[in-house]
Amino acid sequence: MENSRKRAFKDEIYDQFSRIGKAFSSASRLELIDLLAQRERTVDELAEETEMSVANTSRHLQVLKGERLVRRRKEGTRAYYMLAGPEVYRAWRAVRTLAESRLAEVEETVQRYLSDRQQMEALSPEELEVRLETDDVLVLDVRPEAEYQTGHIPGARSIPIDQIEEHLDELPDDQEIVAYCRGPYCVYSDDAVRRLREEGHTARRLQEGLPDWIDEGRPVKSGTTPGGTS
């Protein structure tokens, strides 16, 4: 290949790759990807979750759709958005992991807002799998019910965080409780563990969320699971 064609090829191919980087360059779009890893959602639902306007949410979704990172389906007059495939979540997870390893500010932010997190003795997914085999742990999915219905860890019980107070008396005193939510930076599980410990329960949070559990090839109970897998 002559030098001019080689240069043109390099310029064009890297420009195509950069489109994904540009789509990932917005904090708002990263949050949308994280939410869509749980289940499909409408623009209105995403706007409410992210506290953005519907118009702004729609604009971010169009960017993601334009780069084929999300897709849309219609049901009557309603449009639902979902991740285009599991590799989209995998790419976001890689970005998150890189930031954790290279940016001290990530841990500083966690410490500033979740100063008691280190006391919660997070359980790794590997440890939870072993505990589930011996049936000596109660797993709580504290995400919204719709996300639980889409997919959850086998054997997990659904108690959304906003309903935890109503169910405290139903939980066993002689069994450790492990709470999980959307991901490592979702605070639902922190809130659940904090409240359970106040009531005298032995409780810990899972280090990761359901999309990470799925991405690592672990079993999920549902018909349709987050991230476009089955």
Beta strands, then each sheet from edge to edge (+ up, - down):
strand 1: 70-75
strand 2: 78-83
strand 3: 137-141
strand 4: 157-158
strand 5: 176-180
strand 6: 203-205
sheet 1: 1+ 2-
sheet 2: 4+ 3+ 5+ 6+
end
